[in-house]
Amino acid sequence: MKPTILQPGKFYHIYNRVKNGNALFDSEEDWKFFLKLYRTHVSPIAITYAYCLLQDHLHILVKIKDDANGSSYKPFAILFNAYAKGYSKKHDVEGKLFRYKLKRMEIRRESIFLDLVRYINQNACKHGLSDDVEGFRYSSFRSTVSPFESMIPKEELIRLFGGGADLKHELIQPVDETCLKPFLMEE
């Protein structure tokens, strides 16, 4: 499936991978730095439904806001460039950090969207970084099931999962990855 530009009102799976097998996140400071940049540059133009930041790749599921002004691509480019520069300076690394400028797939079907929310929240377990989805700190799972305010639109997710849905229960349901294959970057 050919990547598309980012258009207001549309849903996208955004993903990227580290280049040359280096770590994308080496420390808690790195994860926090990335999320701070994300909130600064991307949150104003996109609603974030799920994310997972792993040591060698990341997944983000967003809807570009209807009122996003200007290029919706630019905030993501700024995020990846700013993170790469900060990471390179901190870790004294030269060269390109990310493999891609911006990989994205438009999500048009609600069933695919819901499976991607689950898949992204479960991704750390899939890669053996955690035994349970709640144990991994750098995915949206904890923010989604927490009673506290976060950048995840919990009420909208409850509605999309069928109304009175228990989000924790919904997020841990098994995912049939065969349907998701065209929307993933796993190698």
VEXVEX-534139 format. One record per residue (C-alpha): residue number from 1; z negated, y negated, x negated; residue in three letters. Coordinates in nm, 3 decimals, always signed. Layout:
residues N
(NUM (Z Y X) 'ALA');
...
***
This chain:
residues 187
(1 (+0.000 +0.000 +0.000) 'MET');
(2 (+0.102 -0.336 -0.143) 'LYS');
(3 (-0.176 -0.596 -0.196) 'PRO');
(4 (-0.157 -0.905 +0.023) 'THR');
(5 (-0.267 -1.264 -0.015) 'ILE');
(6 (-0.601 -1.359 +0.136) 'LEU');
(7 (-0.559 -1.512 +0.480) 'GLN');
(8 (-0.822 -1.671 +0.706) 'PRO');
(9 (-0.955 -1.443 +0.979) 'GLY');
(10 (-0.859 -1.121 +0.798) 'LYS');
(11 (-1.073 -0.847 +0.644) 'PHE');
(12 (-1.030 -0.735 +0.281) 'TYR');
(13 (-1.166 -0.473 +0.048) 'HIS');
(14 (-1.196 -0.657 -0.285) 'ILE');
(15 (-1.244 -0.443 -0.593) 'TYR');
(16 (-1.223 -0.461 -0.967) 'ASN');
(17 (-1.290 -0.246 -1.267) 'ARG');
(18 (-1.396 -0.317 -1.622) 'VAL');
(19 (-1.128 -0.300 -1.888) 'LYS');
(20 (-1.152 -0.069 -2.191) 'ASN');
(21 (-1.456 +0.127 -2.072) 'GLY');
(22 (-1.709 -0.147 -2.152) 'ASN');
(23 (-2.000 -0.213 -1.919) 'ALA');
(24 (-1.944 -0.468 -1.645) 'LEU');
(25 (-2.318 -0.515 -1.594) 'PHE');
(26 (-2.551 -0.443 -1.887) 'ASP');
(27 (-2.875 -0.576 -1.749) 'SER');
(28 (-3.050 -0.702 -1.439) 'GLU');
(29 (-2.968 -1.054 -1.558) 'GLU');
(30 (-2.596 -0.968 -1.542) 'ASP');
(31 (-2.618 -0.843 -1.183) 'TRP');
(32 (-2.817 -1.150 -1.078) 'LYS');
(33 (-2.573 -1.381 -1.256) 'PHE');
(34 (-2.277 -1.223 -1.076) 'PHE');
(35 (-2.446 -1.249 -0.735) 'LEU');
(36 (-2.541 -1.613 -0.800) 'LYS');
(37 (-2.179 -1.695 -0.885) 'LEU');
(38 (-2.066 -1.497 -0.580) 'TYR');
(39 (-2.291 -1.696 -0.345) 'ARG');
(40 (-2.176 -2.022 -0.502) 'THR');
(41 (-1.801 -1.961 -0.501) 'HIS');
(42 (-1.718 -1.691 -0.245) 'VAL');
(43 (-1.982 -1.718 +0.028) 'SER');
(44 (-1.855 -2.059 +0.145) 'PRO');
(45 (-1.512 -1.910 +0.230) 'ILE');
(46 (-1.593 -1.547 +0.317) 'ALA');
(47 (-1.833 -1.341 +0.525) 'ILE');
(48 (-1.964 -1.049 +0.321) 'THR');
(49 (-2.011 -0.719 +0.508) 'TYR');
(50 (-2.080 -0.488 +0.214) 'ALA');
(51 (-2.089 -0.485 -0.165) 'TYR');
(52 (-2.175 -0.252 -0.448) 'CYS');
(53 (-2.190 -0.360 -0.812) 'LEU');
(54 (-2.173 -0.064 -1.049) 'LEU');
(55 (-2.173 -0.059 -1.427) 'GLN');
(56 (-1.797 -0.013 -1.454) 'ASP');
(57 (-1.657 -0.139 -1.121) 'HIS');
(58 (-1.739 -0.323 -0.802) 'LEU');
(59 (-1.651 -0.319 -0.433) 'HIS');
(60 (-1.681 -0.604 -0.184) 'ILE');
(61 (-1.585 -0.602 +0.186) 'LEU');
(62 (-1.524 -0.948 +0.330) 'VAL');
(63 (-1.366 -1.142 +0.612) 'LYS');
(64 (-1.210 -1.470 +0.505) 'ILE');
(65 (-1.359 -1.740 +0.728) 'LYS');
(66 (-1.128 -1.892 +0.987) 'ASP');
(67 (-1.204 -2.240 +0.854) 'ASP');
(68 (-1.151 -2.152 +0.486) 'ALA');
(69 (-0.983 -2.456 +0.335) 'ASN');
(70 (-0.724 -2.434 +0.060) 'GLY');
(71 (-0.658 -2.119 -0.135) 'SER');
(72 (-0.888 -1.828 -0.045) 'SER');
(73 (-0.781 -1.660 -0.369) 'TYR');
(74 (-0.919 -1.937 -0.592) 'LYS');
(75 (-1.294 -1.879 -0.530) 'PRO');
(76 (-1.253 -1.514 -0.630) 'PHE');
(77 (-1.059 -1.615 -0.941) 'ALA');
(78 (-1.334 -1.863 -1.031) 'ILE');
(79 (-1.600 -1.595 -0.972) 'LEU');
(80 (-1.433 -1.337 -1.197) 'PHE');
(81 (-1.344 -1.591 -1.467) 'ASN');
(82 (-1.689 -1.752 -1.472) 'ALA');
(83 (-1.862 -1.415 -1.484) 'TYR');
(84 (-1.633 -1.288 -1.761) 'ALA');
(85 (-1.691 -1.600 -1.970) 'LYS');
(86 (-2.069 -1.590 -1.921) 'GLY');
(87 (-2.085 -1.216 -1.991) 'TYR');
(88 (-1.866 -1.246 -2.302) 'SER');
(89 (-2.075 -1.530 -2.439) 'LYS');
(90 (-2.407 -1.355 -2.371) 'LYS');
(91 (-2.296 -1.019 -2.514) 'HIS');
(92 (-2.069 -1.159 -2.788) 'ASP');
(93 (-1.768 -0.969 -2.654) 'VAL');
(94 (-1.409 -1.079 -2.699) 'GLU');
(95 (-1.111 -0.999 -2.482) 'GLY');
(96 (-1.054 -0.942 -2.117) 'LYS');
(97 (-1.352 -0.806 -1.921) 'LEU');
(98 (-1.186 -0.719 -1.588) 'PHE');
(99 (-0.888 -0.488 -1.558) 'ARG');
(100 (-0.740 -0.684 -1.265) 'TYR');
(101 (-0.721 -1.048 -1.165) 'LYS');
(102 (-0.803 -0.959 -0.805) 'LEU');
(103 (-0.737 -0.627 -0.636) 'LYS');
(104 (-0.754 -0.641 -0.260) 'ARG');
(105 (-0.644 -0.446 +0.042) 'MET');
(106 (-0.627 -0.588 +0.392) 'GLU');
(107 (-0.825 -0.383 +0.644) 'ILE');
(108 (-0.663 -0.381 +0.987) 'ARG');
(109 (-0.836 -0.096 +1.169) 'ARG');
(110 (-1.198 -0.111 +1.282) 'GLU');
(111 (-1.253 +0.259 +1.205) 'SER');
(112 (-1.143 +0.202 +0.844) 'ILE');
(113 (-1.362 -0.109 +0.824) 'PHE');
(114 (-1.671 +0.083 +0.942) 'LEU');
(115 (-1.604 +0.372 +0.703) 'ASP');
(116 (-1.563 +0.121 +0.418) 'LEU');
(117 (-1.899 -0.037 +0.502) 'VAL');
(118 (-2.053 +0.309 +0.469) 'ARG');
(119 (-1.850 +0.403 +0.160) 'TYR');
(120 (-1.937 +0.084 -0.028) 'ILE');
(121 (-2.308 +0.112 +0.054) 'ASN');
(122 (-2.308 +0.477 -0.058) 'GLN');
(123 (-2.101 +0.420 -0.373) 'ASN');
(124 (-2.390 +0.428 -0.621) 'ALA');
(125 (-2.484 +0.776 -0.493) 'CYS');
(126 (-2.122 +0.890 -0.514) 'LYS');
(127 (-2.123 +0.798 -0.884) 'HIS');
(128 (-2.463 +0.953 -0.954) 'GLY');
(129 (-2.647 +0.626 -1.018) 'LEU');
(130 (-2.900 +0.687 -0.743) 'SER');
(131 (-3.027 +0.980 -0.541) 'ASP');
(132 (-3.042 +0.777 -0.221) 'ASP');
(133 (-2.863 +0.464 -0.102) 'VAL');
(134 (-3.187 +0.274 -0.061) 'GLU');
(135 (-3.281 +0.327 -0.424) 'GLY');
(136 (-2.989 +0.133 -0.574) 'PHE');
(137 (-3.066 -0.238 -0.600) 'ARG');
(138 (-2.716 -0.379 -0.643) 'TYR');
(139 (-2.551 -0.282 -0.319) 'SER');
(140 (-2.576 -0.450 +0.019) 'SER');
(141 (-2.771 -0.159 +0.170) 'PHE');
(142 (-3.119 -0.307 +0.125) 'ARG');
(143 (-3.006 -0.650 +0.249) 'SER');
(144 (-2.839 -0.492 +0.550) 'THR');
(145 (-3.139 -0.288 +0.668) 'VAL');
(146 (-3.404 -0.546 +0.574) 'SER');
(147 (-3.556 -0.764 +0.847) 'PRO');
(148 (-3.511 -1.067 +0.624) 'PHE');
(149 (-3.217 -1.307 +0.627) 'GLU');
(150 (-2.935 -1.232 +0.384) 'SER');
(151 (-2.566 -1.300 +0.341) 'MET');
(152 (-2.485 -0.980 +0.537) 'ILE');
(153 (-2.414 -1.047 +0.910) 'PRO');
(154 (-2.649 -0.779 +1.046) 'LYS');
(155 (-2.609 -0.863 +1.414) 'GLU');
(156 (-2.232 -0.843 +1.386) 'GLU');
(157 (-2.254 -0.508 +1.207) 'LEU');
(158 (-2.485 -0.374 +1.480) 'ILE');
(159 (-2.225 -0.481 +1.738) 'ARG');
(160 (-1.939 -0.325 +1.541) 'LEU');
(161 (-2.130 +0.001 +1.504) 'PHE');
(162 (-2.168 +0.020 +1.882) 'GLY');
(163 (-2.440 -0.209 +2.004) 'GLY');
(164 (-2.798 -0.092 +1.963) 'GLY');
(165 (-2.707 +0.087 +1.643) 'ALA');
(166 (-2.970 +0.166 +1.384) 'ASP');
(167 (-2.794 +0.023 +1.078) 'LEU');
(168 (-2.983 +0.239 +0.833) 'LYS');
(169 (-2.877 +0.551 +1.022) 'HIS');
(170 (-2.517 +0.428 +1.048) 'GLU');
(171 (-2.488 +0.342 +0.679) 'LEU');
(172 (-2.594 +0.685 +0.559) 'ILE');
(173 (-2.349 +0.879 +0.777) 'GLN');
(174 (-2.100 +1.090 +0.579) 'PRO');
(175 (-1.764 +0.928 +0.504) 'VAL');
(176 (-1.432 +1.112 +0.522) 'ASP');
(177 (-1.268 +0.967 +0.212) 'GLU');
(178 (-0.927 +1.116 +0.292) 'THR');
(179 (-0.875 +0.840 +0.551) 'CYS');
(180 (-0.988 +0.578 +0.301) 'LEU');
(181 (-0.775 +0.694 +0.007) 'LYS');
(182 (-0.513 +0.415 +0.043) 'PRO');
(183 (-0.791 +0.154 +0.040) 'PHE');
(184 (-0.978 +0.268 -0.270) 'LEU');
(185 (-0.932 +0.235 -0.644) 'MET');
(186 (-1.119 +0.547 -0.753) 'GLU');
(187 (-0.940 +0.726 -1.034) 'GLU');
***
